[in-house]
Amino acid sequence: MASIRTQTGTATSRTPEVQPQTQKITTFLWFNQNAEEAVNFYTSVFKNSKIRDVVRYGESGPGAKGSVMIIDFELDGQQFTALNAGPEFKFTEAISLVVHCQTQEEVDYYWKKLTEDGGQEVECGWLKDKFGLSWQIVPDIFLDLLRNSDEQKKDRVMKAMMKMKKLDIKQLQQAVKG
């Protein structure tokens, strides 16, 4: 089992040696002092998810000694890092995480989980969770329908999607038929 390293004036980590990154590019998320709460929430929503490592602030700060600085975690195999920082930077819709879904039940599950406790439905399959992070909950069939070579069918799918908040697979499939 890994032991906790502590040194005066430095951050502390549970991992005694550097862990190789298996992913070349990692999404880094800045939270306003609630990174641990956010990571616990996200890992409860997504299957095959886990917290990989937690690094705590040492004497040098800027956070309180012993409080969480960064958390490395995985959501369904995708690696992320969360930073416990401050209010200087906020999430915007310019960046979103896309959840690819196979069924309407899966769309419904992620939509419900990510909008509960203060999350917001936006439009066109987009939502904001209670931490302000934007998500797109997208059934794979939608992307397939957009690849249709028939421009009229593609246009009907887009028009149907533009009227939705949460994407509805049956309505999208009906739009193709006209």
N, C-alpha and C positions, 0 to 999 in steps of 0.2 A: 504494500500500500504506500502511496506517495506521502511524504511528510511535508509539513508546512515549513517553508524557509522564512526566516525573519532576520532582517538586518536593520539597524537603526538608520532612519532617513531614506529608506527605500520601500518600494511596494512589496507586498508579500503574495506568494502564489502557492498553491497546493502541489504543483508539479516541480520535482527537483531538477529535471533536465528539460532542455528545449524540445518541444514536440514538433516533429516535421508537419508542415501544412500539406494536406492532401489536395487542396484546392488552390489554384494560382491566384484567383481573385475572390475576395471575401467582402460581403456587404458589411459596412461598419455603421451602426446606428447610434445616434447621439440622443440620450434621454436626459430629462430634467430631474435628476436625483431619484428616478424610479426604474432604473434599468433592471434591477433584480425582480421587481414586481412584474415588469413587462415580459422578461424572459420566462419566468414561472408561468405566466399566462399563455404565452405562445407555445411552450413545450407541453402544456396541458391540452391545447387545441389540436396539434398535429401529431399523428402517429409517427413512430420511429424517430422520436426527438429526444434530445438529452442536453444537459449542461456538460460541456467538456472541461471547462476550467474557470476558476474565479480568481481574480487578482484584486487584492485589497490595498487601499492607500496606506502608506507608512507615515512616518513623521513629517515628510516633506509636503504632503498634501497634493493638490489643493483640497481634497476631500478630508473628512475627519478620519483620523487614524483608525484602521480596522474596518472602515466602510468599503463597500464594493466600488472598485474603480472600473474594471472591465470584466465582462463575462463572455467567454467563447461558448457558443451553443450550436446545435444542429436542429433543423426542422426538416424532417423527412429526408435526411441525408445531406441537406444543403447547409453549409457552414455560415455562421454570422458572428459578429462581435458587437456587443452592446457596451456603450460607455456611459457611466454615471457622471454627467457633467453638470450643466446648469441651464438656465433659461436663454442663453445667448442665441442658440440656433434651434429652429423648430422644423418639423417635417412639413413638406409641401406636396401638392399633387404632382409636381414635376417628377417625382420618383414614386414608384409603386411596386409592390410585390404581386406577382401573378400566381394564382393558384389554379392549376389545370385540373379540371374535374371530368370524370367519365360519365356520371349520372346526375339526374336532377336531385336525387337524395344527397349526393355529395355537395352539390351547389348549395342546397338548403342548409346542410350542416355547417359549412364554413361561413355562410352568410349570417346564420343565427349566432354562432359562437363569436365571430369577430365584431358584430354590431351590438352585442349585449353589454350591459353596464356602462352605457354612455357612448358607444360607437354610433356612427351616423351612416345611414344609407345615402349614397350620392346619386349616381345615375349610370346607365349603360354598363352595369356590372361592377361599378366601383363603389367602395365604401371606405370609411375611416374608422379605425378601431379606437378604443377609449384612450389610447396614448397618442392619437393623431397621425398614426402611420396609415398611408393609403394602400389599399389592396384592390386587385381585380380578381373577381371570382368568375372564371371563364370555363364553360363547358367546351371540351375539345371539338364537339360537333359544330359549334359556332365558327371556329377557325376553318373547319372543313367546308362549311357552307359558304364562307367568304372566298374560298379558292375556286368556286364554281366558275366555269368559263362563260356561263350565260349571264350577261351583264344585268338583265332584268331581274333574274332570280337573286343575284347578289344585292341589287338595289333594294328589293323587297325585304331581304334579311336585315340590311342596314337600317331601313326605315322602322322595322319592327323593334330592333334592338334600341334604337334611339328613344323609344317611348317607354322603355323598361328601366327600373332601378335594378332589381335582381333579375338576372337573365333566366328565361324560361325556355327550356329545350323544346317543348311541344309547340309553343308559339313561334319559335324560330323555324322549326320544321314546316309548320303550316304556312309561314310566309314564303318559303321556297315554292310551295305548290300554288300559291296565288290565291 
